[in-house]
């Protein structure tokens, strides 16, 4: 599995020319998150979950959903402040697991609740593509910081 970004529409970077990152580490590569849209106002994507994402009890591990919340929230929040030469880093991730999932496509939509000069708060919905039901929901608080290496 890999995090796929070629189809994603990525906006951000602004006048500073510092783009939103499009690379990931081994953990995100294994997750299989596919991004479709990344901006400072919305992030959309999906992932297909199966046995590789399971706990020993045969359901998707909650850490998978926490990782998705952290990833899409951080990308959107960073896109929002990239024009100021900043990135956004998570300070608190609260993810609720609403329904057990065994396999299938999970659609992800993240939107800002608050975008301040110093902090942001993003809400992330994870929905079963097959049933349309919410399976997890997260809120990610982020701190806007100077981009490393700038």
C-alpha positions in Angstrom: 0.0 0.0 0.0 1.1 3.5 -0.6 0.0 7.1 -0.1 -0.9 8.2 -3.6 -0.9 11.8 -4.5 -0.6 12.2 -8.3 -4.4 12.7 -8.7 -4.6 15.2 -5.8 -5.3 18.8 -6.4 -2.8 20.5 -4.0 -3.2 24.2 -3.4 -1.1 26.3 -1.0 2.4 27.7 -0.9 1.3 31.2 -1.7 3.7 34.0 -2.4 6.5 32.4 -0.3 6.7 29.5 -2.8 6.9 26.9 0.0 4.8 24.0 -1.2 2.7 21.6 0.8 4.8 18.4 1.3 4.0 15.6 -1.1 6.3 13.0 0.4 5.7 10.6 3.3 7.4 8.1 5.5 7.1 4.3 5.7 4.1 4.4 8.1 2.0 6.5 5.7 3.2 4.5 2.7 1.8 1.3 4.4 -1.5 3.1 5.3 -2.6 3.4 1.7 -4.2 6.9 2.0 -5.1 8.4 -1.4 -5.4 12.2 -1.4 -7.8 13.7 -4.0 -7.8 17.4 -2.9 -5.6 19.3 -0.5 -6.1 23.0 0.3 -6.3 25.3 3.2 -10.1 25.0 3.3 -10.7 21.3 2.6 -8.8 18.0 2.3 -10.5 15.0 0.6 -9.2 11.5 0.2 -9.9 7.8 0.8 -8.3 4.6 1.8 -9.2 0.9 1.4 -9.0 -1.0 4.7 -8.6 -4.7 5.0 -6.7 -7.3 7.1 -3.5 -5.3 7.0 -5.2 -2.7 9.1 -6.7 -5.0 11.7 -6.3 -5.5 15.4 -6.0 -9.1 16.6 -9.8 -9.1 16.9 -10.4 -8.6 13.2 -11.5 -5.0 13.0 -9.6 -1.9 11.8 -7.2 -0.6 14.4 -8.2 2.8 15.8 -4.6 4.0 15.2 -5.3 3.9 11.5 -8.1 6.4 11.9 -6.1 8.6 14.3 -3.3 8.6 11.7 -5.7 9.7 9.0 -7.0 12.5 11.1 -3.5 13.7 12.0 -2.4 13.4 8.3 -5.2 15.2 6.5 -5.6 17.8 9.2 -1.9 18.6 9.2 -1.8 18.8 5.4 -4.8 21.2 5.2 -3.7 23.4 8.0 -0.2 23.6 6.6 -1.6 24.5 3.2 -3.5 27.3 4.9 -0.3 28.9 6.4 2.2 27.9 3.7 2.0 31.4 2.2 3.4 32.8 5.5 6.4 30.4 5.4 4.8 28.3 8.1 3.6 24.7 8.7 1.1 23.4 11.2 1.9 20.6 13.6 -0.6 18.7 15.7 -0.8 19.4 19.4 -4.0 17.4 20.2 -5.8 14.6 18.3 -9.2 13.5 19.6 -10.6 10.7 17.4 -13.9 8.9 18.2 -14.5 5.5 16.8 -18.2 5.2 16.0 -18.6 1.9 14.2 -16.3 -1.1 13.8 -15.0 -1.6 10.3 -13.6 -4.9 8.8 -12.9 -3.9 5.2 -13.9 -1.5 2.5 -13.4 2.0 1.2 -13.3 4.8 3.8 -13.9 8.3 2.5 -12.2 11.2 4.3 -13.2 14.9 4.4 -11.4 17.5 6.6 -12.4 21.1 7.1 -11.2 23.9 9.4 -13.3 24.8 12.4 -11.0 27.7 13.4 -7.9 29.1 11.6 -6.1 31.6 13.8 -2.8 33.3 13.6 -1.2 30.9 16.1 -3.5 27.8 16.2 -6.0 25.9 14.0 -8.7 23.4 14.7 -9.7 20.9 12.0 -12.7 18.5 12.0 -12.3 15.2 10.1 -15.1 12.8 9.1 -14.3 9.2 8.0 -17.3 7.6 6.3 -17.9 4.2 4.9 -18.2 4.5 1.1 -20.6 1.5 1.0 -23.1 2.5 3.7 -22.6 6.3 3.9 -22.3 6.0 7.7 -19.8 7.8 9.8 -17.3 5.3 11.2 -14.9 7.7 12.9 -14.7 11.5 13.6 -11.7 13.5 14.8 -10.7 16.9 15.8 -7.1 18.0 15.4 -5.7 21.1 17.1 -2.6 22.4 15.5 0.1 25.0 16.2 1.3 27.2 13.3 5.1 27.3 13.4 7.9 28.6 11.1 8.6 26.0 8.5 11.8 24.1 9.3 14.8 25.0 7.1 13.4 28.4 6.0 
